[in-house]
Amino acid sequence: MKKVFIAGATGWVGKELSKSIVNDSNYALVGGLSRSHAGENLAKMLAIKTSPIPLFDSIENAIEDIDFDILIDFTTPLIARQNILNAINNGKHVIVGTSGLSNQDYEKIEERAEKKAVSVLAAGNFSITAVLLKKFAETAAKYIDQFEIIDYASQRKVDSPSGTVAELAYSLSKIKKPTVEVPIKDTIGNKETRGGAINGIQVHAIRLPGYVLGVETIFGMEDEKLIIKHEAGSGVAPYLNGIKIALAKMGTFKGLKRGLDTIMDL
């Protein structure tokens, strides 16, 4: 039975993920990170009938006090980077659900994971339909030279682009950089209206009430276009399914993989 530790255990995803892991006989939830509830019992907070699950204020204190095999991180970029590197240094496998980490962050994480021979999976989105969008978009990019991405999220999301879109832009850029017939620098008027370049791909971020999380990739050709869109609802069930897939793969590879699709048979 693998021992799991959740950073962000009292968050939106963390609460439901904690319940899901407790109910899975393949895993044991042995602790969590929650600075606002450090020292409390997560099992009591969530009314889970199981042994006490201690909450810590830092990954360093958790590693000193308990033993675990896998860290799942749903925190914030600055906290996550520290959590991930500390866990890797101590031989833990890591699943990263936190958005906002940079390519430079992942370069360091990859280097450290390979050195320590542990599994690290970073997924901007654990939803199966989001994974399929990425897969279909990668296929389209092989045949279509012009495309852009629209990033949808609520008005309260502070990071831009979302982890889903950052991962998608990174993946598509490995296939090709899209053709831009009128360079952004030659745009007449307000250049900022053309969005921002992420790995050479134009991204337009919308932050409005009514959205939870969504991504739309638009491919254009002469007299035709292809639109691939994913939209998430307000529940966490889609992400739990993907995390369970990720958990089962921990320890089966060494180093960093980016995207749930990299460990799925697609």
LUMVO-663515 format. One line per field, with one value per residue (C-alpha): residue in three letters; residue number from 1; x, y, z; chain. Coordinates in nm, 4 decimals. Example, Ala and Ser with C-alpha at 12.3 -4.5 7.8 and 13.67 -1.06 7.14 Angstrom:
BEGIN
aa	(Ala:Ser)
i	(1:2)
u	(1.2300:1.3670)
v	(-0.4500:-0.1060)
w	(0.7800:0.7140)
ch	(A:A)
//
This chain:
BEGIN
aa	(Met:Lys:Lys:Val:Phe:Ile:Ala:Gly:Ala:Thr:Gly:Trp:Val:Gly:Lys:Glu:Leu:Ser:Lys:Ser:Ile:Val:Asn:Asp:Ser:Asn:Tyr:Ala:Leu:Val:Gly:Gly:Leu:Ser:Arg:Ser:His:Ala:Gly:Glu:Asn:Leu:Ala:Lys:Met:Leu:Ala:Ile:Lys:Thr:Ser:Pro:Ile:Pro:Leu:Phe:Asp:Ser:Ile:Glu:Asn:Ala:Ile:Glu:Asp:Ile:Asp:Phe:Asp:Ile:Leu:Ile:Asp:Phe:Thr:Thr:Pro:Leu:Ile:Ala:Arg:Gln:Asn:Ile:Leu:Asn:Ala:Ile:Asn:Asn:Gly:Lys:His:Val:Ile:Val:Gly:Thr:Ser:Gly:Leu:Ser:Asn:Gln:Asp:Tyr:Glu:Lys:Ile:Glu:Glu:Arg:Ala:Glu:Lys:Lys:Ala:Val:Ser:Val:Leu:Ala:Ala:Gly:Asn:Phe:Ser:Ile:Thr:Ala:Val:Leu:Leu:Lys:Lys:Phe:Ala:Glu:Thr:Ala:Ala:Lys:Tyr:Ile:Asp:Gln:Phe:Glu:Ile:Ile:Asp:Tyr:Ala:Ser:Gln:Arg:Lys:Val:Asp:Ser:Pro:Ser:Gly:Thr:Val:Ala:Glu:Leu:Ala:Tyr:Ser:Leu:Ser:Lys:Ile:Lys:Lys:Pro:Thr:Val:Glu:Val:Pro:Ile:Lys:Asp:Thr:Ile:Gly:Asn:Lys:Glu:Thr:Arg:Gly:Gly:Ala:Ile:Asn:Gly:Ile:Gln:Val:His:Ala:Ile:Arg:Leu:Pro:Gly:Tyr:Val:Leu:Gly:Val:Glu:Thr:Ile:Phe:Gly:Met:Glu:Asp:Glu:Lys:Leu:Ile:Ile:Lys:His:Glu:Ala:Gly:Ser:Gly:Val:Ala:Pro:Tyr:Leu:Asn:Gly:Ile:Lys:Ile:Ala:Leu:Ala:Lys:Met:Gly:Thr:Phe:Lys:Gly:Leu:Lys:Arg:Gly:Leu:Asp:Thr:Ile:Met:Asp:Leu)
i	(1:2:3:4:5:6:7:8:9:10:11:12:13:14:15:16:17:18:19:20:21:22:23:24:25:26:27:28:29:30:31:32:33:34:35:36:37:38:39:40:41:42:43:44:45:46:47:48:49:50:51:52:53:54:55:56:57:58:59:60:61:62:63:64:65:66:67:68:69:70:71:72:73:74:75:76:77:78:79:80:81:82:83:84:85:86:87:88:89:90:91:92:93:94:95:96:97:98:99:100:101:102:103:104:105:106:107:108:109:110:111:112:113:114:115:116:117:118:119:120:121:122:123:124:125:126:127:128:129:130:131:132:133:134:135:136:137:138:139:140:141:142:143:144:145:146:147:148:149:150:151:152:153:154:155:156:157:158:159:160:161:162:163:164:165:166:167:168:169:170:171:172:173:174:175:176:177:178:179:180:181:182:183:184:185:186:187:188:189:190:191:192:193:194:195:196:197:198:199:200:201:202:203:204:205:206:207:208:209:210:211:212:213:214:215:216:217:218:219:220:221:222:223:224:225:226:227:228:229:230:231:232:233:234:235:236:237:238:239:240:241:242:243:244:245:246:247:248:249:250:251:252:253:254:255:256:257:258:259:260:261:262:263:264:265:266)
u	(0.0000:0.1475:0.1489:0.0221:0.0703:-0.1412:-0.0161:-0.3262:-0.5329:-0.7999:-0.8399:-1.1106:-0.9523:-0.7671:-1.0759:-1.2444:-0.9145:-0.8477:-1.1831:-1.1222:-0.7796:-0.9053:-1.1697:-0.9142:-0.7577:-0.4479:-0.3384:-0.3105:-0.3451:-0.0894:-0.0809:-0.1465:-0.0165:-0.2428:-0.0829:-0.4149:-0.5006:-0.1570:-0.1714:-0.5302:-0.6681:-0.7822:-0.9929:-1.1941:-1.2257:-1.3693:-1.5669:-1.3700:-1.3876:-1.0206:-0.7092:-0.5988:-0.4467:-0.2113:-0.1857:0.1480:0.2554:0.5519:0.6785:1.0029:0.8218:0.6101:0.9133:1.0759:0.7670:0.6057:0.6970:0.5225:0.5856:0.3969:0.3393:0.0363:0.0599:-0.2359:-0.1037:0.0402:0.3452:0.5933:0.4912:0.4680:0.8217:0.9610:0.7380:0.8280:1.2042:1.2058:1.0039:1.2286:1.5403:1.3975:1.3200:0.9448:0.7442:0.5430:0.2171:0.1891:-0.1572:-0.0526:-0.0600:0.1692:0.5099:0.7456:0.9404:1.2521:1.0966:1.0297:1.3834:1.5151:1.2532:1.3399:1.7112:1.6532:1.4022:1.6413:1.9240:1.7125:1.5496:1.1917:0.8696:0.7314:0.4148:0.3008:-0.0422:-0.2049:-0.5360:-0.6285:-0.9630:-0.9881:-1.1640:-0.8873:-0.6315:-0.8201:-0.8323:-0.4554:-0.4154:-0.6510:-0.4845:-0.1413:-0.2704:-0.4222:-0.1003:0.0832:-0.1329:-0.2383:0.0111:-0.1991:-0.3595:-0.4183:-0.5466:-0.8192:-0.7838:-1.1063:-1.1248:-1.3108:-1.2405:-1.0696:-0.7958:-0.4716:-0.2362:-0.2336:-0.2164:-0.3806:-0.1750:-0.3892:-0.3076:0.0597:0.0958:-0.0939:0.1169:0.4349:0.3220:0.2083:0.5304:0.7222:0.5316:0.5617:0.5497:0.2407:0.2727:0.1803:0.1284:0.1299:0.3971:0.2603:0.5148:0.3660:0.0100:-0.1453:-0.3250:-0.3062:-0.0687:-0.1803:-0.5168:-0.3370:-0.2735:0.0522:0.3052:0.3515:0.6229:0.5636:0.1852:-0.0650:-0.2811:-0.5832:-0.6844:-1.0427:-1.1167:-1.4894:-1.7637:-1.9479:-1.6343:-1.4587:-1.1904:-1.1861:-0.9578:-1.0296:-0.7787:-0.8671:-0.6976:-0.7448:-0.6949:-0.8184:-1.2010:-1.2139:-1.1377:-1.1256:-1.2298:-1.1502:-1.2908:-1.2913:-1.5034:-1.5008:-1.7900:-1.7796:-1.7205:-1.3895:-1.4896:-1.3151:-0.9835:-1.0079:-1.0332:-0.7158:-0.5258:-0.6060:-0.4499:-0.1410:-0.1115:-0.1048:0.1914:0.4111:0.7371:0.6971:0.9196:1.2077:1.2312:0.9675:0.6686:0.4430:0.0797:-0.1486:-0.1490:0.2216:0.1318:-0.1877:-0.2281:-0.3512)
v	(0.0000:0.3348:0.6202:0.9531:1.3097:1.5953:1.9534:2.1700:1.9052:2.1514:2.3188:2.2769:1.9699:1.8566:1.7921:1.5615:1.4011:1.3224:1.1449:0.9560:0.8282:0.7217:0.5115:0.3429:0.0296:0.0715:0.3864:0.5321:0.9061:0.9738:1.3542:1.6854:2.0380:2.3251:2.6328:2.7656:2.4356:2.3118:2.0853:1.9802:1.6398:1.6306:1.3199:1.5050:1.8192:1.6223:1.3756:1.0823:0.7608:0.6667:0.7093:1.0683:1.2439:1.5188:1.8551:2.0377:2.3938:2.2985:2.0085:2.0131:1.9474:1.6775:1.4917:1.5009:1.3653:1.1092:0.8700:0.8818:0.7612:1.0107:1.3848:1.5314:1.9089:2.1441:2.4675:2.7847:2.8195:2.9509:2.6972:2.4135:2.4631:2.4292:2.1316:1.9454:1.9916:1.8966:1.5839:1.4816:1.5372:1.2931:1.0251:1.0855:1.0539:1.3654:1.4478:1.8182:1.9686:2.3251:2.5689:2.8648:2.6927:2.8115:2.6111:2.7078:2.5586:2.2365:2.2235:2.2250:1.9743:1.7439:1.7619:1.6815:1.4016:1.2276:1.2574:1.1083:0.8500:0.9301:0.9761:1.3283:1.3888:1.7471:1.7891:2.1226:1.9387:1.5886:1.5864:1.3144:1.5475:1.8061:1.5348:1.4390:1.8039:1.8194:1.4960:1.6084:1.9516:1.7924:1.5876:1.8961:2.0949:1.8418:1.9379:2.2997:2.5854:2.8595:2.8307:3.0228:2.9384:3.0958:3.0482:3.0697:3.0957:3.2733:3.6326:3.5088:3.3063:3.4938:3.3030:3.3423:3.1376:2.8518:2.5383:2.3652:2.6246:2.6545:2.2783:2.2818:2.5661:2.3887:2.0649:2.2260:2.4264:2.0987:2.0079:2.3456:2.7188:2.8509:3.0817:3.4450:3.6250:3.9708:3.9777:4.1054:4.3886:4.5108:4.5224:4.8639:4.9917:4.8255:4.5293:4.3898:4.2942:4.0174:3.8342:3.7088:3.4723:3.1521:2.9328:3.1115:3.0584:3.3435:3.2984:3.5088:3.4833:3.5573:3.5984:3.6426:3.5231:3.2214:3.0357:2.7677:2.6537:2.6091:2.6044:2.6519:2.5848:2.7353:2.6125:2.8084:2.7202:2.8823:2.8628:2.6290:2.6145:2.3592:2.4488:2.2112:2.3135:2.1777:2.3219:2.2174:2.2343:2.3260:1.9730:1.7967:1.4452:1.4759:1.5574:1.2736:1.0199:1.1511:1.1655:0.7993:0.7175:0.9178:0.7502:0.4067:0.5109:0.6474:0.4535:0.3118:0.5775:0.8015:1.1769:1.4298:1.3805:1.6739:1.5969:1.3144:1.1922:1.1014:0.8097:0.7059:0.4694:0.7235)
w	(0.0000:-0.1105:0.1404:0.0056:0.1298:-0.0114:-0.0181:-0.0281:0.1486:0.2639:-0.0751:-0.3380:-0.4980:-0.1865:0.0250:-0.2250:-0.3214:0.0448:0.0761:-0.2478:-0.1386:0.2046:0.0303:-0.1981:-0.0490:-0.2676:-0.0848:0.2638:0.3213:0.5939:0.6066:0.4437:0.4096:0.5151:0.6671:0.7955:0.9688:1.0762:1.3798:1.3158:1.2173:0.8536:0.9143:1.1793:0.9639:0.6718:0.8872:0.7471:0.9483:0.9591:1.1701:1.2405:0.9395:1.0640:0.8892:0.8676:0.7966:0.5744:0.3676:0.5670:0.8955:0.7344:0.5981:0.9417:1.1160:0.8841:0.6050:0.2668:-0.0880:-0.3061:-0.2805:-0.4575:-0.4819:-0.5306:-0.3809:-0.5372:-0.7664:-0.5063:-0.2430:-0.4947:-0.6260:-0.2748:-0.1939:-0.5115:-0.4841:-0.1161:-0.1848:-0.4737:-0.2640:-0.0114:-0.2701:-0.3021:-0.6217:-0.7074:-0.8851:-0.9669:-1.0074:-0.9283:-1.2187:-1.2750:-1.2647:-1.5390:-1.7947:-1.5989:-1.2849:-1.4704:-1.6072:-1.2513:-1.1382:-1.4292:-1.3533:-0.9866:-1.0583:-1.2969:-1.0464:-0.7686:-1.0015:-0.8972:-1.0937:-1.1349:-1.3349:-1.3913:-1.5440:-1.6142:-1.6110:-1.4945:-1.6769:-1.9400:-2.1866:-2.1430:-2.2137:-2.5298:-2.6409:-2.6107:-2.8071:-3.0853:-3.1013:-3.1350:-3.4286:-3.5937:-3.5502:-3.7650:-4.0634:-4.0011:-3.9826:-3.8237:-3.4814:-3.1586:-2.8097:-2.5965:-2.2190:-2.0137:-1.6335:-1.3573:-1.2613:-0.9438:-1.1152:-1.0544:-1.2836:-1.6594:-1.8656:-1.6791:-1.6253:-1.8856:-2.1510:-2.0537:-2.0927:-2.4242:-2.5661:-2.4583:-2.6206:-2.9483:-2.9754:-2.9820:-3.2975:-3.4696:-3.4146:-3.5963:-3.8922:-3.8207:-4.1509:-3.9934:-3.7205:-3.3900:-3.3903:-3.7186:-3.5835:-3.6363:-3.3283:-2.9864:-3.0175:-2.6797:-2.8297:-3.0201:-2.6942:-2.5506:-2.7046:-2.5018:-2.6518:-2.9827:-2.9772:-2.9368:-2.6263:-2.5309:-2.1629:-2.0587:-1.6870:-1.6213:-1.3821:-1.5141:-1.6208:-1.4172:-1.6579:-2.0328:-2.3328:-2.7008:-2.9760:-3.3127:-3.6304:-3.9512:-4.3173:-4.6377:-4.6346:-4.3346:-3.9639:-3.6849:-3.3285:-3.0413:-2.7029:-2.3484:-2.0659:-1.7018:-1.4609:-1.0945:-0.9592:-0.8981:-1.0135:-1.3552:-1.1883:-0.9360:-1.2180:-1.3794:-1.0507:-0.9887:-1.3262:-1.2283:-0.8884:-1.0489:-1.2663:-0.9882:-0.9755:-1.3278:-1.4877:-1.3835:-1.4300:-1.5318:-1.7600:-1.8495:-1.9251:-1.8167:-2.1759:-2.1455:-1.9170:-2.0945:-2.3872:-2.6425)
ch	(A:A:A:A:A:A:A:A:A:A:A:A:A:A:A:A:A:A:A:A:A:A:A:A:A:A:A:A:A:A:A:A:A:A:A:A:A:A:A:A:A:A:A:A:A:A:A:A:A:A:A:A:A:A:A:A:A:A:A:A:A:A:A:A:A:A:A:A:A:A:A:A:A:A:A:A:A:A:A:A:A:A:A:A:A:A:A:A:A:A:A:A:A:A:A:A:A:A:A:A:A:A:A:A:A:A:A:A:A:A:A:A:A:A:A:A:A:A:A:A:A:A:A:A:A:A:A:A:A:A:A:A:A:A:A:A:A:A:A:A:A:A:A:A:A:A:A:A:A:A:A:A:A:A:A:A:A:A:A:A:A:A:A:A:A:A:A:A:A:A:A:A:A:A:A:A:A:A:A:A:A:A:A:A:A:A:A:A:A:A:A:A:A:A:A:A:A:A:A:A:A:A:A:A:A:A:A:A:A:A:A:A:A:A:A:A:A:A:A:A:A:A:A:A:A:A:A:A:A:A:A:A:A:A:A:A:A:A:A:A:A:A:A:A:A:A:A:A:A:A:A:A:A:A:A:A:A:A:A:A:A:A:A:A:A:A)
//
